[in-house]
Amino acid sequence: MTLVAPTVAGYEASADLASLLVRTAQDDELSVSAETLRLSCKCAHCNRARFDGRFPKAFPGIAITDIGDLGYGLNISFSDGHNRGIYPKSYLLNLAGR
């Protein structure tokens, strides 16, 4: 089975699915690792796991499996089955160091 990198306008997973490539209005291409994205998830499930001390400190080998465009942000799914996080586009730029 061949995996195809998910893509939406201005955003796409890298060929190895290990990072999200972000294209800015100035045609800059920024990158955020899948692990950084997974660690930065702000969904209720992840926030509760952090509060309870159950949130992992790392997600080695995590991959991006799907990207959904919600207009104001992206819903990103990961190879560990997590698909609840919504990443506002401004948050993605912040994670990418912009």
Phi and psi restraints in degrees (range 20) as a CNS / XPLOR table:
assign (resid 1 and name C) (resid 2 and name N)
       (resid 2 and name CA) (resid 2 and name C) 1.0 -99.5 20.0 2
assign (resid 2 and name N) (resid 2 and name CA)
       (resid 2 and name C) (resid 3 and name N) 1.0 128.4 20.0 2
assign (resid 2 and name C) (resid 3 and name N)
       (resid 3 and name CA) (resid 3 and name C) 1.0 -88.0 20.0 2
assign (resid 3 and name N) (resid 3 and name CA)
       (resid 3 and name C) (resid 4 and name N) 1.0 137.0 20.0 2
assign (resid 3 and name C) (resid 4 and name N)
       (resid 4 and name CA) (resid 4 and name C) 1.0 -109.1 20.0 2
assign (resid 4 and name N) (resid 4 and name CA)
       (resid 4 and name C) (resid 5 and name N) 1.0 130.1 20.0 2
assign (resid 4 and name C) (resid 5 and name N)
       (resid 5 and name CA) (resid 5 and name C) 1.0 -64.8 20.0 2
assign (resid 5 and name N) (resid 5 and name CA)
       (resid 5 and name C) (resid 6 and name N) 1.0 124.6 20.0 2
assign (resid 5 and name C) (resid 6 and name N)
       (resid 6 and name CA) (resid 6 and name C) 1.0 -66.4 20.0 2
assign (resid 6 and name N) (resid 6 and name CA)
       (resid 6 and name C) (resid 7 and name N) 1.0 150.4 20.0 2
assign (resid 6 and name C) (resid 7 and name N)
       (resid 7 and name CA) (resid 7 and name C) 1.0 -149.3 20.0 2
assign (resid 7 and name N) (resid 7 and name CA)
       (resid 7 and name C) (resid 8 and name N) 1.0 144.8 20.0 2
assign (resid 7 and name C) (resid 8 and name N)
       (resid 8 and name CA) (resid 8 and name C) 1.0 -136.9 20.0 2
assign (resid 8 and name N) (resid 8 and name CA)
       (resid 8 and name C) (resid 9 and name N) 1.0 163.6 20.0 2
assign (resid 8 and name C) (resid 9 and name N)
       (resid 9 and name CA) (resid 9 and name C) 1.0 -49.9 20.0 2
assign (resid 9 and name N) (resid 9 and name CA)
       (resid 9 and name C) (resid 10 and name N) 1.0 116.7 20.0 2
assign (resid 9 and name C) (resid 10 and name N)
       (resid 10 and name CA) (resid 10 and name C) 1.0 86.2 20.0 2
assign (resid 10 and name N) (resid 10 and name CA)
       (resid 10 and name C) (resid 11 and name N) 1.0 -6.6 20.0 2
assign (resid 10 and name C) (resid 11 and name N)
       (resid 11 and name CA) (resid 11 and name C) 1.0 -139.2 20.0 2
assign (resid 11 and name N) (resid 11 and name CA)
       (resid 11 and name C) (resid 12 and name N) 1.0 137.9 20.0 2
assign (resid 11 and name C) (resid 12 and name N)
       (resid 12 and name CA) (resid 12 and name C) 1.0 -156.2 20.0 2
assign (resid 12 and name N) (resid 12 and name CA)
       (resid 12 and name C) (resid 13 and name N) 1.0 152.1 20.0 2
assign (resid 12 and name C) (resid 13 and name N)
       (resid 13 and name CA) (resid 13 and name C) 1.0 -76.5 20.0 2
assign (resid 13 and name N) (resid 13 and name CA)
       (resid 13 and name C) (resid 14 and name N) 1.0 145.6 20.0 2
assign (resid 13 and name C) (resid 14 and name N)
       (resid 14 and name CA) (resid 14 and name C) 1.0 -64.4 20.0 2
assign (resid 14 and name N) (resid 14 and name CA)
       (resid 14 and name C) (resid 15 and name N) 1.0 164.7 20.0 2
assign (resid 14 and name C) (resid 15 and name N)
       (resid 15 and name CA) (resid 15 and name C) 1.0 -57.9 20.0 2
assign (resid 15 and name N) (resid 15 and name CA)
       (resid 15 and name C) (resid 16 and name N) 1.0 -32.8 20.0 2
assign (resid 15 and name C) (resid 16 and name N)
       (resid 16 and name CA) (resid 16 and name C) 1.0 -90.5 20.0 2
assign (resid 16 and name N) (resid 16 and name CA)
       (resid 16 and name C) (resid 17 and name N) 1.0 3.5 20.0 2
assign (resid 16 and name C) (resid 17 and name N)
       (resid 17 and name CA) (resid 17 and name C) 1.0 64.5 20.0 2
assign (resid 17 and name N) (resid 17 and name CA)
       (resid 17 and name C) (resid 18 and name N) 1.0 13.4 20.0 2
assign (resid 17 and name C) (resid 18 and name N)
       (resid 18 and name CA) (resid 18 and name C) 1.0 -92.3 20.0 2
assign (resid 18 and name N) (resid 18 and name CA)
       (resid 18 and name C) (resid 19 and name N) 1.0 -4.5 20.0 2
assign (resid 18 and name C) (resid 19 and name N)
       (resid 19 and name CA) (resid 19 and name C) 1.0 -155.2 20.0 2
assign (resid 19 and name N) (resid 19 and name CA)
       (resid 19 and name C) (resid 20 and name N) 1.0 162.0 20.0 2
assign (resid 19 and name C) (resid 20 and name N)
       (resid 20 and name CA) (resid 20 and name C) 1.0 -104.6 20.0 2
assign (resid 20 and name N) (resid 20 and name CA)
       (resid 20 and name C) (resid 21 and name N) 1.0 127.1 20.0 2
assign (resid 20 and name C) (resid 21 and name N)
       (resid 21 and name CA) (resid 21 and name C) 1.0 -96.0 20.0 2
assign (resid 21 and name N) (resid 21 and name CA)
       (resid 21 and name C) (resid 22 and name N) 1.0 128.2 20.0 2
assign (resid 21 and name C) (resid 22 and name N)
       (resid 22 and name CA) (resid 22 and name C) 1.0 -116.8 20.0 2
assign (resid 22 and name N) (resid 22 and name CA)
       (resid 22 and name C) (resid 23 and name N) 1.0 122.8 20.0 2
assign (resid 22 and name C) (resid 23 and name N)
       (resid 23 and name CA) (resid 23 and name C) 1.0 -100.1 20.0 2
assign (resid 23 and name N) (resid 23 and name CA)
       (resid 23 and name C) (resid 24 and name N) 1.0 125.2 20.0 2
assign (resid 23 and name C) (resid 24 and name N)
       (resid 24 and name CA) (resid 24 and name C) 1.0 -87.9 20.0 2
assign (resid 24 and name N) (resid 24 and name CA)
       (resid 24 and name C) (resid 25 and name N) 1.0 171.4 20.0 2
assign (resid 24 and name C) (resid 25 and name N)
       (resid 25 and name CA) (resid 25 and name C) 1.0 -62.9 20.0 2
assign (resid 25 and name N) (resid 25 and name CA)
       (resid 25 and name C) (resid 26 and name N) 1.0 -22.7 20.0 2
assign (resid 25 and name C) (resid 26 and name N)
       (resid 26 and name CA) (resid 26 and name C) 1.0 -90.6 20.0 2
assign (resid 26 and name N) (resid 26 and name CA)
       (resid 26 and name C) (resid 27 and name N) 1.0 12.8 20.0 2
assign (resid 26 and name C) (resid 27 and name N)
       (resid 27 and name CA) (resid 27 and name C) 1.0 63.9 20.0 2
assign (resid 27 and name N) (resid 27 and name CA)
       (resid 27 and name C) (resid 28 and name N) 1.0 22.9 20.0 2
assign (resid 27 and name C) (resid 28 and name N)
       (resid 28 and name CA) (resid 28 and name C) 1.0 -79.1 20.0 2
assign (resid 28 and name N) (resid 28 and name CA)
       (resid 28 and name C) (resid 29 and name N) 1.0 147.2 20.0 2
assign (resid 28 and name C) (resid 29 and name N)
       (resid 29 and name CA) (resid 29 and name C) 1.0 -114.4 20.0 2
assign (resid 29 and name N) (resid 29 and name CA)
       (resid 29 and name C) (resid 30 and name N) 1.0 116.6 20.0 2
assign (resid 29 and name C) (resid 30 and name N)
       (resid 30 and name CA) (resid 30 and name C) 1.0 -107.7 20.0 2
assign (resid 30 and name N) (resid 30 and name CA)
       (resid 30 and name C) (resid 31 and name N) 1.0 161.4 20.0 2
assign (resid 30 and name C) (resid 31 and name N)
       (resid 31 and name CA) (resid 31 and name C) 1.0 -135.4 20.0 2
assign (resid 31 and name N) (resid 31 and name CA)
       (resid 31 and name C) (resid 32 and name N) 1.0 139.8 20.0 2
assign (resid 31 and name C) (resid 32 and name N)
       (resid 32 and name CA) (resid 32 and name C) 1.0 -129.2 20.0 2
assign (resid 32 and name N) (resid 32 and name CA)
       (resid 32 and name C) (resid 33 and name N) 1.0 126.6 20.0 2
assign (resid 32 and name C) (resid 33 and name N)
       (resid 33 and name CA) (resid 33 and name C) 1.0 -66.7 20.0 2
assign (resid 33 and name N) (resid 33 and name CA)
       (resid 33 and name C) (resid 34 and name N) 1.0 150.5 20.0 2
assign (resid 33 and name C) (resid 34 and name N)
       (resid 34 and name CA) (resid 34 and name C) 1.0 -60.4 20.0 2
assign (resid 34 and name N) (resid 34 and name CA)
       (resid 34 and name C) (resid 35 and name N) 1.0 -36.2 20.0 2
assign (resid 34 and name C) (resid 35 and name N)
       (resid 35 and name CA) (resid 35 and name C) 1.0 -65.7 20.0 2
assign (resid 35 and name N) (resid 35 and name CA)
       (resid 35 and name C) (resid 36 and name N) 1.0 -42.2 20.0 2
assign (resid 35 and name C) (resid 36 and name N)
       (resid 36 and name CA) (resid 36 and name C) 1.0 -61.2 20.0 2
assign (resid 36 and name N) (resid 36 and name CA)
       (resid 36 and name C) (resid 37 and name N) 1.0 -43.5 20.0 2
assign (resid 36 and name C) (resid 37 and name N)
       (resid 37 and name CA) (resid 37 and name C) 1.0 -60.8 20.0 2
assign (resid 37 and name N) (resid 37 and name CA)
       (resid 37 and name C) (resid 38 and name N) 1.0 -46.3 20.0 2
assign (resid 37 and name C) (resid 38 and name N)
       (resid 38 and name CA) (resid 38 and name C) 1.0 -64.4 20.0 2
assign (resid 38 and name N) (resid 38 and name CA)
       (resid 38 and name C) (resid 39 and name N) 1.0 -41.5 20.0 2
assign (resid 38 and name C) (resid 39 and name N)
       (resid 39 and name CA) (resid 39 and name C) 1.0 -68.1 20.0 2
assign (resid 39 and name N) (resid 39 and name CA)
       (resid 39 and name C) (resid 40 and name N) 1.0 -23.1 20.0 2
assign (resid 39 and name C) (resid 40 and name N)
       (resid 40 and name CA) (resid 40 and name C) 1.0 -96.5 20.0 2
assign (resid 40 and name N) (resid 40 and name CA)
       (resid 40 and name C) (resid 41 and name N) 1.0 5.6 20.0 2
assign (resid 40 and name C) (resid 41 and name N)
       (resid 41 and name CA) (resid 41 and name C) 1.0 -62.0 20.0 2
assign (resid 41 and name N) (resid 41 and name CA)
       (resid 41 and name C) (resid 42 and name N) 1.0 133.5 20.0 2
assign (resid 41 and name C) (resid 42 and name N)
       (resid 42 and name CA) (resid 42 and name C) 1.0 -111.3 20.0 2
assign (resid 42 and name N) (resid 42 and name CA)
       (resid 42 and name C) (resid 43 and name N) 1.0 17.7 20.0 2
assign (resid 42 and name C) (resid 43 and name N)
       (resid 43 and name CA) (resid 43 and name C) 1.0 -67.1 20.0 2
assign (resid 43 and name N) (resid 43 and name CA)
       (resid 43 and name C) (resid 44 and name N) 1.0 163.1 20.0 2
assign (resid 43 and name C) (resid 44 and name N)
       (resid 44 and name CA) (resid 44 and name C) 1.0 -59.5 20.0 2
assign (resid 44 and name N) (resid 44 and name CA)
       (resid 44 and name C) (resid 45 and name N) 1.0 -39.2 20.0 2
assign (resid 44 and name C) (resid 45 and name N)
       (resid 45 and name CA) (resid 45 and name C) 1.0 -61.4 20.0 2
assign (resid 45 and name N) (resid 45 and name CA)
       (resid 45 and name C) (resid 46 and name N) 1.0 -47.2 20.0 2
assign (resid 45 and name C) (resid 46 and name N)
       (resid 46 and name CA) (resid 46 and name C) 1.0 -69.3 20.0 2
assign (resid 46 and name N) (resid 46 and name CA)
       (resid 46 and name C) (resid 47 and name N) 1.0 -39.3 20.0 2
assign (resid 46 and name C) (resid 47 and name N)
       (resid 47 and name CA) (resid 47 and name C) 1.0 -62.5 20.0 2
assign (resid 47 and name N) (resid 47 and name CA)
       (resid 47 and name C) (resid 48 and name N) 1.0 -40.6 20.0 2
assign (resid 47 and name C) (resid 48 and name N)
       (resid 48 and name CA) (resid 48 and name C) 1.0 -65.1 20.0 2
assign (resid 48 and name N) (resid 48 and name CA)
       (resid 48 and name C) (resid 49 and name N) 1.0 -41.7 20.0 2
assign (resid 48 and name C) (resid 49 and name N)
       (resid 49 and name CA) (resid 49 and name C) 1.0 -62.3 20.0 2
assign (resid 49 and name N) (resid 49 and name CA)
       (resid 49 and name C) (resid 50 and name N) 1.0 -38.6 20.0 2
assign (resid 49 and name C) (resid 50 and name N)
       (resid 50 and name CA) (resid 50 and name C) 1.0 -63.5 20.0 2
assign (resid 50 and name N) (resid 50 and name CA)
       (resid 50 and name C) (resid 51 and name N) 1.0 -46.9 20.0 2
assign (resid 50 and name C) (resid 51 and name N)
       (resid 51 and name CA) (resid 51 and name C) 1.0 -58.7 20.0 2
assign (resid 51 and name N) (resid 51 and name CA)
       (resid 51 and name C) (resid 52 and name N) 1.0 -40.0 20.0 2
assign (resid 51 and name C) (resid 52 and name N)
       (resid 52 and name CA) (resid 52 and name C) 1.0 -83.3 20.0 2
assign (resid 52 and name N) (resid 52 and name CA)
       (resid 52 and name C) (resid 53 and name N) 1.0 -2.6 20.0 2
assign (resid 52 and name C) (resid 53 and name N)
       (resid 53 and name CA) (resid 53 and name C) 1.0 74.7 20.0 2
assign (resid 53 and name N) (resid 53 and name CA)
       (resid 53 and name C) (resid 54 and name N) 1.0 21.8 20.0 2
assign (resid 53 and name C) (resid 54 and name N)
       (resid 54 and name CA) (resid 54 and name C) 1.0 -106.3 20.0 2
assign (resid 54 and name N) (resid 54 and name CA)
       (resid 54 and name C) (resid 55 and name N) 1.0 1.0 20.0 2
assign (resid 54 and name C) (resid 55 and name N)
       (resid 55 and name CA) (resid 55 and name C) 1.0 -81.4 20.0 2
assign (resid 55 and name N) (resid 55 and name CA)
       (resid 55 and name C) (resid 56 and name N) 1.0 128.7 20.0 2
assign (resid 55 and name C) (resid 56 and name N)
       (resid 56 and name CA) (resid 56 and name C) 1.0 -62.0 20.0 2
assign (resid 56 and name N) (resid 56 and name CA)
       (resid 56 and name C) (resid 57 and name N) 1.0 153.2 20.0 2
assign (resid 56 and name C) (resid 57 and name N)
       (resid 57 and name CA) (resid 57 and name C) 1.0 -84.9 20.0 2
assign (resid 57 and name N) (resid 57 and name CA)
       (resid 57 and name C) (resid 58 and name N) 1.0 -14.3 20.0 2
assign (resid 57 and name C) (resid 58 and name N)
       (resid 58 and name CA) (resid 58 and name C) 1.0 -155.0 20.0 2
assign (resid 58 and name N) (resid 58 and name CA)
       (resid 58 and name C) (resid 59 and name N) 1.0 158.8 20.0 2
assign (resid 58 and name C) (resid 59 and name N)
       (resid 59 and name CA) (resid 59 and name C) 1.0 -132.5 20.0 2
assign (resid 59 and name N) (resid 59 and name CA)
       (resid 59 and name C) (resid 60 and name N) 1.0 67.9 20.0 2
assign (resid 59 and name C) (resid 60 and name N)
       (resid 60 and name CA) (resid 60 and name C) 1.0 -62.2 20.0 2
assign (resid 60 and name N) (resid 60 and name CA)
       (resid 60 and name C) (resid 61 and name N) 1.0 135.9 20.0 2
assign (resid 60 and name C) (resid 61 and name N)
       (resid 61 and name CA) (resid 61 and name C) 1.0 76.5 20.0 2
assign (resid 61 and name N) (resid 61 and name CA)
       (resid 61 and name C) (resid 62 and name N) 1.0 6.1 20.0 2
assign (resid 61 and name C) (resid 62 and name N)
       (resid 62 and name CA) (resid 62 and name C) 1.0 -64.9 20.0 2
assign (resid 62 and name N) (resid 62 and name CA)
       (resid 62 and name C) (resid 63 and name N) 1.0 145.5 20.0 2
assign (resid 62 and name C) (resid 63 and name N)
       (resid 63 and name CA) (resid 63 and name C) 1.0 -131.0 20.0 2
assign (resid 63 and name N) (resid 63 and name CA)
       (resid 63 and name C) (resid 64 and name N) 1.0 153.8 20.0 2
assign (resid 63 and name C) (resid 64 and name N)
       (resid 64 and name CA) (resid 64 and name C) 1.0 -85.4 20.0 2
assign (resid 64 and name N) (resid 64 and name CA)
       (resid 64 and name C) (resid 65 and name N) 1.0 124.7 20.0 2
assign (resid 64 and name C) (resid 65 and name N)
       (resid 65 and name CA) (resid 65 and name C) 1.0 -107.6 20.0 2
assign (resid 65 and name N) (resid 65 and name CA)
       (resid 65 and name C) (resid 66 and name N) 1.0 -20.5 20.0 2
assign (resid 65 and name C) (resid 66 and name N)
       (resid 66 and name CA) (resid 66 and name C) 1.0 -160.8 20.0 2
assign (resid 66 and name N) (resid 66 and name CA)
       (resid 66 and name C) (resid 67 and name N) 1.0 151.9 20.0 2
assign (resid 66 and name C) (resid 67 and name N)
       (resid 67 and name CA) (resid 67 and name C) 1.0 -133.1 20.0 2
assign (resid 67 and name N) (resid 67 and name CA)
       (resid 67 and name C) (resid 68 and name N) 1.0 125.3 20.0 2
assign (resid 67 and name C) (resid 68 and name N)
       (resid 68 and name CA) (resid 68 and name C) 1.0 -114.2 20.0 2
assign (resid 68 and name N) (resid 68 and name CA)
       (resid 68 and name C) (resid 69 and name N) 1.0 132.9 20.0 2
assign (resid 68 and name C) (resid 69 and name N)
       (resid 69 and name CA) (resid 69 and name C) 1.0 -92.6 20.0 2
assign (resid 69 and name N) (resid 69 and name CA)
       (resid 69 and name C) (resid 70 and name N) 1.0 120.0 20.0 2
assign (resid 69 and name C) (resid 70 and name N)
       (resid 70 and name CA) (resid 70 and name C) 1.0 -103.7 20.0 2
assign (resid 70 and name N) (resid 70 and name CA)
       (resid 70 and name C) (resid 71 and name N) 1.0 8.5 20.0 2
assign (resid 70 and name C) (resid 71 and name N)
       (resid 71 and name CA) (resid 71 and name C) 1.0 92.4 20.0 2
assign (resid 71 and name N) (resid 71 and name CA)
       (resid 71 and name C) (resid 72 and name N) 1.0 -68.6 20.0 2
assign (resid 71 and name C) (resid 72 and name N)
       (resid 72 and name CA) (resid 72 and name C) 1.0 -84.4 20.0 2
assign (resid 72 and name N) (resid 72 and name CA)
       (resid 72 and name C) (resid 73 and name N) 1.0 -13.4 20.0 2
assign (resid 72 and name C) (resid 73 and name N)
       (resid 73 and name CA) (resid 73 and name C) 1.0 -167.4 20.0 2
assign (resid 73 and name N) (resid 73 and name CA)
       (resid 73 and name C) (resid 74 and name N) 1.0 -178.2 20.0 2
assign (resid 73 and name C) (resid 74 and name N)
       (resid 74 and name CA) (resid 74 and name C) 1.0 -116.6 20.0 2
assign (resid 74 and name N) (resid 74 and name CA)
       (resid 74 and name C) (resid 75 and name N) 1.0 142.6 20.0 2
assign (resid 74 and name C) (resid 75 and name N)
       (resid 75 and name CA) (resid 75 and name C) 1.0 -100.1 20.0 2
assign (resid 75 and name N) (resid 75 and name CA)
       (resid 75 and name C) (resid 76 and name N) 1.0 116.2 20.0 2
assign (resid 75 and name C) (resid 76 and name N)
       (resid 76 and name CA) (resid 76 and name C) 1.0 -111.5 20.0 2
assign (resid 76 and name N) (resid 76 and name CA)
       (resid 76 and name C) (resid 77 and name N) 1.0 131.0 20.0 2
assign (resid 76 and name C) (resid 77 and name N)
       (resid 77 and name CA) (resid 77 and name C) 1.0 -104.6 20.0 2
assign (resid 77 and name N) (resid 77 and name CA)
       (resid 77 and name C) (resid 78 and name N) 1.0 148.0 20.0 2
assign (resid 77 and name C) (resid 78 and name N)
       (resid 78 and name CA) (resid 78 and name C) 1.0 -124.4 20.0 2
assign (resid 78 and name N) (resid 78 and name CA)
       (resid 78 and name C) (resid 79 and name N) 1.0 162.4 20.0 2
assign (resid 78 and name C) (resid 79 and name N)
       (resid 79 and name CA) (resid 79 and name C) 1.0 -67.0 20.0 2
assign (resid 79 and name N) (resid 79 and name CA)
       (resid 79 and name C) (resid 80 and name N) 1.0 -13.3 20.0 2
assign (resid 79 and name C) (resid 80 and name N)
       (resid 80 and name CA) (resid 80 and name C) 1.0 -86.8 20.0 2
assign (resid 80 and name N) (resid 80 and name CA)
       (resid 80 and name C) (resid 81 and name N) 1.0 5.0 20.0 2
assign (resid 80 and name C) (resid 81 and name N)
       (resid 81 and name CA) (resid 81 and name C) 1.0 93.5 20.0 2
assign (resid 81 and name N) (resid 81 and name CA)
       (resid 81 and name C) (resid 82 and name N) 1.0 -8.4 20.0 2
assign (resid 81 and name C) (resid 82 and name N)
       (resid 82 and name CA) (resid 82 and name C) 1.0 -72.7 20.0 2
assign (resid 82 and name N) (resid 82 and name CA)
       (resid 82 and name C) (resid 83 and name N) 1.0 129.5 20.0 2
assign (resid 82 and name C) (resid 83 and name N)
       (resid 83 and name CA) (resid 83 and name C) 1.0 -145.5 20.0 2
assign (resid 83 and name N) (resid 83 and name CA)
       (resid 83 and name C) (resid 84 and name N) 1.0 26.1 20.0 2
assign (resid 83 and name C) (resid 84 and name N)
       (resid 84 and name CA) (resid 84 and name C) 1.0 -97.7 20.0 2
assign (resid 84 and name N) (resid 84 and name CA)
       (resid 84 and name C) (resid 85 and name N) 1.0 -15.0 20.0 2
assign (resid 84 and name C) (resid 85 and name N)
       (resid 85 and name CA) (resid 85 and name C) 1.0 -76.5 20.0 2
assign (resid 85 and name N) (resid 85 and name CA)
       (resid 85 and name C) (resid 86 and name N) 1.0 138.5 20.0 2
assign (resid 85 and name C) (resid 86 and name N)
       (resid 86 and name CA) (resid 86 and name C) 1.0 -117.3 20.0 2
assign (resid 86 and name N) (resid 86 and name CA)
       (resid 86 and name C) (resid 87 and name N) 1.0 125.2 20.0 2
assign (resid 86 and name C) (resid 87 and name N)
       (resid 87 and name CA) (resid 87 and name C) 1.0 -112.2 20.0 2
assign (resid 87 and name N) (resid 87 and name CA)
       (resid 87 and name C) (resid 88 and name N) 1.0 102.1 20.0 2
assign (resid 87 and name C) (resid 88 and name N)
       (resid 88 and name CA) (resid 88 and name C) 1.0 -56.4 20.0 2
assign (resid 88 and name N) (resid 88 and name CA)
       (resid 88 and name C) (resid 89 and name N) 1.0 147.2 20.0 2
assign (resid 88 and name C) (resid 89 and name N)
       (resid 89 and name CA) (resid 89 and name C) 1.0 -61.0 20.0 2
assign (resid 89 and name N) (resid 89 and name CA)
       (resid 89 and name C) (resid 90 and name N) 1.0 -34.7 20.0 2
assign (resid 89 and name C) (resid 90 and name N)
       (resid 90 and name CA) (resid 90 and name C) 1.0 -66.0 20.0 2
assign (resid 90 and name N) (resid 90 and name CA)
       (resid 90 and name C) (resid 91 and name N) 1.0 -35.7 20.0 2
assign (resid 90 and name C) (resid 91 and name N)
       (resid 91 and name CA) (resid 91 and name C) 1.0 -65.7 20.0 2
assign (resid 91 and name N) (resid 91 and name CA)
       (resid 91 and name C) (resid 92 and name N) 1.0 -41.0 20.0 2
assign (resid 91 and name C) (resid 92 and name N)
       (resid 92 and name CA) (resid 92 and name C) 1.0 -62.0 20.0 2
assign (resid 92 and name N) (resid 92 and name CA)
       (resid 92 and name C) (resid 93 and name N) 1.0 -42.1 20.0 2
assign (resid 92 and name C) (resid 93 and name N)
       (resid 93 and name CA) (resid 93 and name C) 1.0 -63.4 20.0 2
assign (resid 93 and name N) (resid 93 and name CA)
       (resid 93 and name C) (resid 94 and name N) 1.0 -38.8 20.0 2
assign (resid 93 and name C) (resid 94 and name N)
       (resid 94 and name CA) (resid 94 and name C) 1.0 -63.3 20.0 2
assign (resid 94 and name N) (resid 94 and name CA)
       (resid 94 and name C) (resid 95 and name N) 1.0 -45.1 20.0 2
assign (resid 94 and name C) (resid 95 and name N)
       (resid 95 and name CA) (resid 95 and name C) 1.0 -63.1 20.0 2
assign (resid 95 and name N) (resid 95 and name CA)
       (resid 95 and name C) (resid 96 and name N) 1.0 -30.4 20.0 2
assign (resid 95 and name C) (resid 96 and name N)
       (resid 96 and name CA) (resid 96 and name C) 1.0 -82.8 20.0 2
assign (resid 96 and name N) (resid 96 and name CA)
       (resid 96 and name C) (resid 97 and name N) 1.0 0.5 20.0 2
assign (resid 96 and name C) (resid 97 and name N)
       (resid 97 and name CA) (resid 97 and name C) 1.0 87.5 20.0 2
assign (resid 97 and name N) (resid 97 and name CA)
       (resid 97 and name C) (resid 98 and name N) 1.0 20.0 20.0 2
